[in-house]
Structures are given as C-alpha cells and as structure tokens.
Amino acid sequence: MDILYLLVPLSVALAFAIGAAFLWSVRSGQFDDLEGPAHRILDDDDRQRETADRDQAH
C-alpha cells in the first residue's frame, strides 16, 4: 500500500510531462501540414528538375 504514495505522484508528473510535450509540439508547428510531406514523396521530381534545368539554360 505504501507504493501508492510513490506511484500516484509519479503518474501525475508523467501526465504533466506528456501534456507539456504535446503543447510544445503543437506550438512549434509539428501538426500544421500533415499531408504535405506524404504527397511530396509521391511527386515526380524528374519533371521539376527538367523544368529547372531548362529555365537555367535560357
């Protein structure tokens, strides 16, 4: 029963730490664009490079 005096404050401290980490991630913009990086992987980079090379040649 004495272990509850240790585990209850530890669980409350862990909950505050998780909440603080979540708030930090939201404020730093981690969840601003959830679909953009997934779509950038699927985009064909060859077309963009050819266009950039053609523009630099002119």
mmCIF file of the N, C-alpha and C atoms, coordinates in Angstrom:
data_MODEL
# 
_entry.id   MODEL 
# 
loop_
_atom_site.group_PDB 
_atom_site.id 
_atom_site.type_symbol 
_atom_site.label_atom_id 
_atom_site.label_alt_id 
_atom_site.label_comp_id 
_atom_site.label_asym_id 
_atom_site.label_entity_id 
_atom_site.label_seq_id 
_atom_site.pdbx_PDB_ins_code 
_atom_site.Cartn_x 
_atom_site.Cartn_y 
_atom_site.Cartn_z 
_atom_site.occupancy 
_atom_site.B_iso_or_equiv 
_atom_site.pdbx_formal_charge 
_atom_site.auth_seq_id 
_atom_site.auth_comp_id 
_atom_site.auth_asym_id 
_atom_site.auth_atom_id 
_atom_site.pdbx_PDB_model_num 
ATOM 1   N N  . MET A 1 1  ? 0.818  -1.200 0.000   1.00 0.00 ? 1  MET A N  1 
ATOM 2   C CA . MET A 1 1  ? 0.000  0.000  0.000   1.00 0.00 ? 1  MET A CA 1 
ATOM 3   C C  . MET A 1 1  ? 0.861  1.262  0.000   1.00 0.00 ? 1  MET A C  1 
ATOM 4   N N  . ASP A 1 2  ? 2.060  1.132  0.566   1.00 0.00 ? 2  ASP A N  1 
ATOM 5   C CA . ASP A 1 2  ? 2.946  2.300  0.620   1.00 0.00 ? 2  ASP A CA 1 
ATOM 6   C C  . ASP A 1 2  ? 3.432  2.704  -0.769  1.00 0.00 ? 2  ASP A C  1 
ATOM 7   N N  . ILE A 1 3  ? 3.427  1.763  -1.688  1.00 0.00 ? 3  ILE A N  1 
ATOM 8   C CA . ILE A 1 3  ? 3.915  2.070  -3.029  1.00 0.00 ? 3  ILE A CA 1 
ATOM 9   C C  . ILE A 1 3  ? 3.015  3.082  -3.741  1.00 0.00 ? 3  ILE A C  1 
ATOM 10  N N  . LEU A 1 4  ? 1.755  3.163  -3.327  1.00 0.00 ? 4  LEU A N  1 
ATOM 11  C CA . LEU A 1 4  ? 0.849  4.147  -3.929  1.00 0.00 ? 4  LEU A CA 1 
ATOM 12  C C  . LEU A 1 4  ? 1.303  5.579  -3.668  1.00 0.00 ? 4  LEU A C  1 
ATOM 13  N N  . TYR A 1 5  ? 1.961  5.806  -2.547  1.00 0.00 ? 5  TYR A N  1 
ATOM 14  C CA . TYR A 1 5  ? 2.466  7.156  -2.260  1.00 0.00 ? 5  TYR A CA 1 
ATOM 15  C C  . TYR A 1 5  ? 3.571  7.548  -3.234  1.00 0.00 ? 5  TYR A C  1 
ATOM 16  N N  . LEU A 1 6  ? 4.208  6.576  -3.814  1.00 0.00 ? 6  LEU A N  1 
ATOM 17  C CA . LEU A 1 6  ? 5.225  6.854  -4.821  1.00 0.00 ? 6  LEU A CA 1 
ATOM 18  C C  . LEU A 1 6  ? 4.628  6.871  -6.236  1.00 0.00 ? 6  LEU A C  1 
ATOM 19  N N  . LEU A 1 7  ? 3.740  5.919  -6.524  1.00 0.00 ? 7  LEU A N  1 
ATOM 20  C CA . LEU A 1 7  ? 3.246  5.777  -7.888  1.00 0.00 ? 7  LEU A CA 1 
ATOM 21  C C  . LEU A 1 7  ? 2.248  6.865  -8.290  1.00 0.00 ? 7  LEU A C  1 
ATOM 22  N N  . VAL A 1 8  ? 1.442  7.324  -7.376  1.00 0.00 ? 8  VAL A N  1 
ATOM 23  C CA . VAL A 1 8  ? 0.454  8.361  -7.728  1.00 0.00 ? 8  VAL A CA 1 
ATOM 24  C C  . VAL A 1 8  ? 1.150  9.664  -8.113  1.00 0.00 ? 8  VAL A C  1 
ATOM 25  N N  . PRO A 1 9  ? 2.099  10.189 -7.328  1.00 0.00 ? 9  PRO A N  1 
ATOM 26  C CA . PRO A 1 9  ? 2.794  11.409 -7.796  1.00 0.00 ? 9  PRO A CA 1 
ATOM 27  C C  . PRO A 1 9  ? 3.601  11.188 -9.069  1.00 0.00 ? 9  PRO A C  1 
ATOM 28  N N  . LEU A 1 10 ? 4.186  10.009 -9.237  1.00 0.00 ? 10 LEU A N  1 
ATOM 29  C CA . LEU A 1 10 ? 4.918  9.744  -10.473 1.00 0.00 ? 10 LEU A CA 1 
ATOM 30  C C  . LEU A 1 10 ? 3.988  9.736  -11.678 1.00 0.00 ? 10 LEU A C  1 
ATOM 31  N N  . SER A 1 11 ? 2.814  9.170  -11.538 1.00 0.00 ? 11 SER A N  1 
ATOM 32  C CA . SER A 1 11 ? 1.886  9.151  -12.666 1.00 0.00 ? 11 SER A CA 1 
ATOM 33  C C  . SER A 1 11 ? 1.374  10.554 -12.981 1.00 0.00 ? 11 SER A C  1 
ATOM 34  N N  . VAL A 1 12 ? 1.155  11.356 -11.969 1.00 0.00 ? 12 VAL A N  1 
ATOM 35  C CA . VAL A 1 12 ? 0.711  12.738 -12.200 1.00 0.00 ? 12 VAL A CA 1 
ATOM 36  C C  . VAL A 1 12 ? 1.833  13.532 -12.877 1.00 0.00 ? 12 VAL A C  1 
ATOM 37  N N  . ALA A 1 13 ? 3.066  13.332 -12.439 1.00 0.00 ? 13 ALA A N  1 
ATOM 38  C CA . ALA A 1 13 ? 4.200  14.026 -13.064 1.00 0.00 ? 13 ALA A CA 1 
ATOM 39  C C  . ALA A 1 13 ? 4.366  13.575 -14.505 1.00 0.00 ? 13 ALA A C  1 
ATOM 40  N N  . LEU A 1 14 ? 4.183  12.297 -14.778 1.00 0.00 ? 14 LEU A N  1 
ATOM 41  C CA . LEU A 1 14 ? 4.285  11.788 -16.148 1.00 0.00 ? 14 LEU A CA 1 
ATOM 42  C C  . LEU A 1 14 ? 3.184  12.374 -17.024 1.00 0.00 ? 14 LEU A C  1 
ATOM 43  N N  . ALA A 1 15 ? 1.974  12.501 -16.482 1.00 0.00 ? 15 ALA A N  1 
ATOM 44  C CA . ALA A 1 15 ? 0.872  13.093 -17.248 1.00 0.00 ? 15 ALA A CA 1 
ATOM 45  C C  . ALA A 1 15 ? 1.175  14.554 -17.594 1.00 0.00 ? 15 ALA A C  1 
ATOM 46  N N  . PHE A 1 16 ? 1.731  15.305 -16.647 1.00 0.00 ? 16 PHE A N  1 
ATOM 47  C CA . PHE A 1 16 ? 2.100  16.698 -16.938 1.00 0.00 ? 16 PHE A CA 1 
ATOM 48  C C  . PHE A 1 16 ? 3.223  16.768 -17.967 1.00 0.00 ? 16 PHE A C  1 
ATOM 49  N N  . ALA A 1 17 ? 4.171  15.859 -17.889 1.00 0.00 ? 17 ALA A N  1 
ATOM 50  C CA . ALA A 1 17 ? 5.271  15.853 -18.867 1.00 0.00 ? 17 ALA A CA 1 
ATOM 51  C C  . ALA A 1 17 ? 4.751  15.551 -20.273 1.00 0.00 ? 17 ALA A C  1 
ATOM 52  N N  . ILE A 1 18 ? 3.836  14.614 -20.388 1.00 0.00 ? 18 ILE A N  1 
ATOM 53  C CA . ILE A 1 18 ? 3.260  14.288 -21.706 1.00 0.00 ? 18 ILE A CA 1 
ATOM 54  C C  . ILE A 1 18 ? 2.441  15.463 -22.227 1.00 0.00 ? 18 ILE A C  1 
ATOM 55  N N  . GLY A 1 19 ? 1.677  16.103 -21.355 1.00 0.00 ? 19 GLY A N  1 
ATOM 56  C CA . GLY A 1 19 ? 0.898  17.278 -21.764 1.00 0.00 ? 19 GLY A CA 1 
ATOM 57  C C  . GLY A 1 19 ? 1.797  18.418 -22.212 1.00 0.00 ? 19 GLY A C  1 
ATOM 58  N N  . ALA A 1 20 ? 2.899  18.639 -21.496 1.00 0.00 ? 20 ALA A N  1 
ATOM 59  C CA . ALA A 1 20 ? 3.838  19.702 -21.875 1.00 0.00 ? 20 ALA A CA 1 
ATOM 60  C C  . ALA A 1 20 ? 4.490  19.395 -23.219 1.00 0.00 ? 20 ALA A C  1 
ATOM 61  N N  . ALA A 1 21 ? 4.850  18.143 -23.448 1.00 0.00 ? 21 ALA A N  1 
ATOM 62  C CA . ALA A 1 21 ? 5.447  17.767 -24.733 1.00 0.00 ? 21 ALA A CA 1 
ATOM 63  C C  . ALA A 1 21 ? 4.449  17.946 -25.867 1.00 0.00 ? 21 ALA A C  1 
ATOM 64  N N  . PHE A 1 22 ? 3.194  17.615 -25.627 1.00 0.00 ? 22 PHE A N  1 
ATOM 65  C CA . PHE A 1 22 ? 2.166  17.797 -26.654 1.00 0.00 ? 22 PHE A CA 1 
ATOM 66  C C  . PHE A 1 22 ? 1.959  19.274 -26.964 1.00 0.00 ? 22 PHE A C  1 
ATOM 67  N N  . LEU A 1 23 ? 1.871  20.105 -25.936 1.00 0.00 ? 23 LEU A N  1 
ATOM 68  C CA . LEU A 1 23 ? 1.700  21.546 -26.172 1.00 0.00 ? 23 LEU A CA 1 
ATOM 69  C C  . LEU A 1 23 ? 2.900  22.134 -26.913 1.00 0.00 ? 23 LEU A C  1 
ATOM 70  N N  . TRP A 1 24 ? 4.099  21.689 -26.560 1.00 0.00 ? 24 TRP A N  1 
ATOM 71  C CA . TRP A 1 24 ? 5.294  22.175 -27.263 1.00 0.00 ? 24 TRP A CA 1 
ATOM 72  C C  . TRP A 1 24 ? 5.252  21.789 -28.738 1.00 0.00 ? 24 TRP A C  1 
ATOM 73  N N  . SER A 1 25 ? 4.829  20.565 -29.021 1.00 0.00 ? 25 SER A N  1 
ATOM 74  C CA . SER A 1 25 ? 4.796  20.129 -30.418 1.00 0.00 ? 25 SER A CA 1 
ATOM 75  C C  . SER A 1 25 ? 3.735  20.874 -31.216 1.00 0.00 ? 25 SER A C  1 
ATOM 76  N N  . VAL A 1 26 ? 2.602  21.177 -30.589 1.00 0.00 ? 26 VAL A N  1 
ATOM 77  C CA . VAL A 1 26 ? 1.551  21.931 -31.285 1.00 0.00 ? 26 VAL A CA 1 
ATOM 78  C C  . VAL A 1 26 ? 2.027  23.349 -31.560 1.00 0.00 ? 26 VAL A C  1 
ATOM 79  N N  . ARG A 1 27 ? 2.656  23.985 -30.580 1.00 0.00 ? 27 ARG A N  1 
ATOM 80  C CA . ARG A 1 27 ? 3.117  25.365 -30.763 1.00 0.00 ? 27 ARG A CA 1 
ATOM 81  C C  . ARG A 1 27 ? 4.286  25.483 -31.732 1.00 0.00 ? 27 ARG A C  1 
ATOM 82  N N  . SER A 1 28 ? 5.073  24.426 -31.869 1.00 0.00 ? 28 SER A N  1 
ATOM 83  C CA . SER A 1 28 ? 6.215  24.505 -32.784 1.00 0.00 ? 28 SER A CA 1 
ATOM 84  C C  . SER A 1 28 ? 5.841  24.157 -34.216 1.00 0.00 ? 28 SER A C  1 
ATOM 85  N N  . GLY A 1 29 ? 4.558  23.815 -34.463 1.00 0.00 ? 29 GLY A N  1 
ATOM 86  C CA . GLY A 1 29 ? 4.105  23.597 -35.828 1.00 0.00 ? 29 GLY A CA 1 
ATOM 87  C C  . GLY A 1 29 ? 4.245  22.179 -36.332 1.00 0.00 ? 29 GLY A C  1 
ATOM 88  N N  . GLN A 1 30 ? 4.356  21.231 -35.448 1.00 0.00 ? 30 GLN A N  1 
ATOM 89  C CA . GLN A 1 30 ? 4.514  19.839 -35.866 1.00 0.00 ? 30 GLN A CA 1 
ATOM 90  C C  . GLN A 1 30 ? 3.268  19.303 -36.574 1.00 0.00 ? 30 GLN A C  1 
ATOM 91  N N  . PHE A 1 31 ? 2.099  19.870 -36.285 1.00 0.00 ? 31 PHE A N  1 
ATOM 92  C CA . PHE A 1 31 ? 0.858  19.357 -36.846 1.00 0.00 ? 31 PHE A CA 1 
ATOM 93  C C  . PHE A 1 31 ? 0.237  20.301 -37.858 1.00 0.00 ? 31 PHE A C  1 
ATOM 94  N N  . ASP A 1 32 ? 0.999  21.277 -38.361 1.00 0.00 ? 32 ASP A N  1 
ATOM 95  C CA . ASP A 1 32 ? 0.442  22.246 -39.294 1.00 0.00 ? 32 ASP A CA 1 
ATOM 96  C C  . ASP A 1 32 ? 0.109  21.625 -40.648 1.00 0.00 ? 32 ASP A C  1 
ATOM 97  N N  . ASP A 1 33 ? 1.021  20.872 -41.210 1.00 0.00 ? 33 ASP A N  1 
ATOM 98  C CA . ASP A 1 33 ? 0.818  20.285 -42.534 1.00 0.00 ? 33 ASP A CA 1 
ATOM 99  C C  . ASP A 1 33 ? 1.021  18.773 -42.419 1.00 0.00 ? 33 ASP A C  1 
ATOM 100 N N  . LEU A 1 34 ? -0.068 18.046 -42.269 1.00 0.00 ? 34 LEU A N  1 
ATOM 101 C CA . LEU A 1 34 ? 0.033  16.607 -42.074 1.00 0.00 ? 34 LEU A CA 1 
ATOM 102 C C  . LEU A 1 34 ? 0.106  15.848 -43.392 1.00 0.00 ? 34 LEU A C  1 
ATOM 103 N N  . GLU A 1 35 ? -0.415 16.408 -44.484 1.00 0.00 ? 35 GLU A N  1 
ATOM 104 C CA . GLU A 1 35 ? -0.470 15.685 -45.749 1.00 0.00 ? 35 GLU A CA 1 
ATOM 105 C C  . GLU A 1 35 ? 0.619  16.107 -46.728 1.00 0.00 ? 35 GLU A C  1 
ATOM 106 N N  . GLY A 1 36 ? 1.203  17.252 -46.562 1.00 0.00 ? 36 GLY A N  1 
ATOM 107 C CA . GLY A 1 36 ? 2.197  17.762 -47.496 1.00 0.00 ? 36 GLY A CA 1 
ATOM 108 C C  . GLY A 1 36 ? 3.411  16.868 -47.665 1.00 0.00 ? 36 GLY A C  1 
ATOM 109 N N  . PRO A 1 37 ? 4.072  16.452 -46.592 1.00 0.00 ? 37 PRO A N  1 
ATOM 110 C CA . PRO A 1 37 ? 5.239  15.580 -46.772 1.00 0.00 ? 37 PRO A CA 1 
ATOM 111 C C  . PRO A 1 37 ? 4.894  14.246 -47.422 1.00 0.00 ? 37 PRO A C  1 
ATOM 112 N N  . ALA A 1 38 ? 3.710  13.716 -47.145 1.00 0.00 ? 38 ALA A N  1 
ATOM 113 C CA . ALA A 1 38 ? 3.318  12.442 -47.761 1.00 0.00 ? 38 ALA A CA 1 
ATOM 114 C C  . ALA A 1 38 ? 3.114  12.605 -49.257 1.00 0.00 ? 38 ALA A C  1 
ATOM 115 N N  . HIS A 1 39 ? 2.596  13.745 -49.694 1.00 0.00 ? 39 HIS A N  1 
ATOM 116 C CA . HIS A 1 39 ? 2.376  13.977 -51.119 1.00 0.00 ? 39 HIS A CA 1 
ATOM 117 C C  . HIS A 1 39 ? 3.675  14.314 -51.841 1.00 0.00 ? 39 HIS A C  1 
ATOM 118 N N  . ARG A 1 40 ? 4.616  14.974 -51.145 1.00 0.00 ? 40 ARG A N  1 
ATOM 119 C CA . ARG A 1 40 ? 5.888  15.323 -51.772 1.00 0.00 ? 40 ARG A CA 1 
ATOM 120 C C  . ARG A 1 40 ? 6.698  14.085 -52.136 1.00 0.00 ? 40 ARG A C  1 
ATOM 121 N N  . ILE A 1 41 ? 6.542  13.016 -51.347 1.00 0.00 ? 41 ILE A N  1 
ATOM 122 C CA . ILE A 1 41 ? 7.250  11.770 -51.657 1.00 0.00 ? 41 ILE A CA 1 
ATOM 123 C C  . ILE A 1 41 ? 6.736  11.192 -52.963 1.00 0.00 ? 41 ILE A C  1 
ATOM 124 N N  . LEU A 1 42 ? 5.435  11.317 -53.210 1.00 0.00 ? 42 LEU A N  1 
ATOM 125 C CA . LEU A 1 42 ? 4.838  10.725 -54.388 1.00 0.00 ? 42 LEU A CA 1 
ATOM 126 C C  . LEU A 1 42 ? 5.004  11.567 -55.641 1.00 0.00 ? 42 LEU A C  1 
ATOM 127 N N  . ASP A 1 43 ? 5.344  12.852 -55.478 1.00 0.00 ? 43 ASP A N  1 
ATOM 128 C CA . ASP A 1 43 ? 5.526  13.713 -56.647 1.00 0.00 ? 43 ASP A CA 1 
ATOM 129 C C  . ASP A 1 43 ? 6.730  13.267 -57.450 1.00 0.00 ? 43 ASP A C  1 
ATOM 130 N N  . ASP A 1 44 ? 6.626  13.449 -58.763 1.00 0.00 ? 44 ASP A N  1 
ATOM 131 C CA . ASP A 1 44 ? 7.719  13.082 -59.644 1.00 0.00 ? 44 ASP A CA 1 
ATOM 132 C C  . ASP A 1 44 ? 8.725  14.222 -59.683 1.00 0.00 ? 44 ASP A C  1 
ATOM 133 N N  . ASP A 1 45 ? 9.899  13.986 -59.149 1.00 0.00 ? 45 ASP A N  1 
ATOM 134 C CA . ASP A 1 45 ? 10.914 15.026 -59.086 1.00 0.00 ? 45 ASP A CA 1 
ATOM 135 C C  . ASP A 1 45 ? 11.606 15.236 -60.424 1.00 0.00 ? 45 ASP A C  1 
ATOM 136 N N  . ASP A 1 46 ? 11.555 14.249 -61.328 1.00 0.00 ? 46 ASP A N  1 
ATOM 137 C CA . ASP A 1 46 ? 12.245 14.381 -62.602 1.00 0.00 ? 46 ASP A CA 1 
ATOM 138 C C  . ASP A 1 46 ? 11.673 15.523 -63.431 1.00 0.00 ? 46 ASP A C  1 
ATOM 139 N N  . ARG A 1 47 ? 10.366 15.679 -63.446 1.00 0.00 ? 47 ARG A N  1 
ATOM 140 C CA . ARG A 1 47 ? 9.756  16.762 -64.218 1.00 0.00 ? 47 ARG A CA 1 
ATOM 141 C C  . ARG A 1 47 ? 10.174 18.119 -63.676 1.00 0.00 ? 47 ARG A C  1 
ATOM 142 N N  . GLN A 1 48 ? 10.249 18.245 -62.349 1.00 0.00 ? 48 GLN A N  1 
ATOM 143 C CA . GLN A 1 48 ? 10.640 19.514 -61.755 1.00 0.00 ? 48 GLN A CA 1 
ATOM 144 C C  . GLN A 1 48 ? 12.097 19.823 -62.068 1.00 0.00 ? 48 GLN A C  1 
ATOM 145 N N  . ARG A 1 49 ? 12.968 18.795 -62.063 1.00 0.00 ? 49 ARG A N  1 
ATOM 146 C CA . ARG A 1 49 ? 14.381 19.028 -62.371 1.00 0.00 ? 49 ARG A CA 1 
ATOM 147 C C  . ARG A 1 49 ? 14.560 19.425 -63.823 1.00 0.00 ? 49 ARG A C  1 
ATOM 148 N N  . GLU A 1 50 ? 13.810 18.769 -64.743 1.00 0.00 ? 50 GLU A N  1 
ATOM 149 C CA . GLU A 1 50 ? 13.929 19.116 -66.156 1.00 0.00 ? 50 GLU A CA 1 
ATOM 150 C C  . GLU A 1 50 ? 13.497 20.556 -66.392 1.00 0.00 ? 50 GLU A C  1 
ATOM 151 N N  . THR A 1 51 ? 12.423 20.964 -65.745 1.00 0.00 ? 51 THR A N  1 
ATOM 152 C CA . THR A 1 51 ? 11.946 22.335 -65.882 1.00 0.00 ? 51 THR A CA 1 
ATOM 153 C C  . THR A 1 51 ? 12.965 23.308 -65.313 1.00 0.00 ? 51 THR A C  1 
ATOM 154 N N  . ALA A 1 52 ? 13.555 22.994 -64.181 1.00 0.00 ? 52 ALA A N  1 
ATOM 155 C CA . ALA A 1 52 ? 14.548 23.878 -63.576 1.00 0.00 ? 52 ALA A CA 1 
ATOM 156 C C  . ALA A 1 52 ? 15.792 23.959 -64.450 1.00 0.00 ? 52 ALA A C  1 
ATOM 157 N N  . ASP A 1 53 ? 16.223 22.809 -65.014 1.00 0.00 ? 53 ASP A N  1 
ATOM 158 C CA . ASP A 1 53 ? 17.399 22.827 -65.897 1.00 0.00 ? 53 ASP A CA 1 
ATOM 159 C C  . ASP A 1 53 ? 17.122 23.630 -67.155 1.00 0.00 ? 53 ASP A C  1 
ATOM 160 N N  . ARG A 1 54 ? 15.914 23.497 -67.719 1.00 0.00 ? 54 ARG A N  1 
ATOM 161 C CA . ARG A 1 54 ? 15.540 24.233 -68.930 1.00 0.00 ? 54 ARG A CA 1 
ATOM 162 C C  . ARG A 1 54 ? 15.506 25.731 -68.642 1.00 0.00 ? 54 ARG A C  1 
ATOM 163 N N  . ASP A 1 55 ? 14.999 26.111 -67.468 1.00 0.00 ? 55 ASP A N  1 
ATOM 164 C CA . ASP A 1 55 ? 14.933 27.527 -67.118 1.00 0.00 ? 55 ASP A CA 1 
ATOM 165 C C  . ASP A 1 55 ? 16.325 28.108 -66.914 1.00 0.00 ? 55 ASP A C  1 
ATOM 166 N N  . GLN A 1 56 ? 17.243 27.319 -66.383 1.00 0.00 ? 56 GLN A N  1 
ATOM 167 C CA . GLN A 1 56 ? 18.591 27.819 -66.158 1.00 0.00 ? 56 GLN A CA 1 
ATOM 168 C C  . GLN A 1 56 ? 19.356 27.953 -67.473 1.00 0.00 ? 56 GLN A C  1 
ATOM 169 N N  . ALA A 1 57 ? 19.016 27.113 -68.461 1.00 0.00 ? 57 ALA A N  1 
ATOM 170 C CA . ALA A 1 57 ? 19.709 27.153 -69.742 1.00 0.00 ? 57 ALA A CA 1 
ATOM 171 C C  . ALA A 1 57 ? 19.379 28.432 -70.507 1.00 0.00 ? 57 ALA A C  1 
ATOM 172 N N  . HIS A 1 58 ? 18.177 28.984 -70.271 1.00 0.00 ? 58 HIS A N  1 
ATOM 173 C CA . HIS A 1 58 ? 17.765 30.182 -71.003 1.00 0.00 ? 58 HIS A CA 1 
ATOM 174 C C  . HIS A 1 58 ? 18.285 31.409 -70.359 1.00 0.00 ? 58 HIS A C  1 
# 
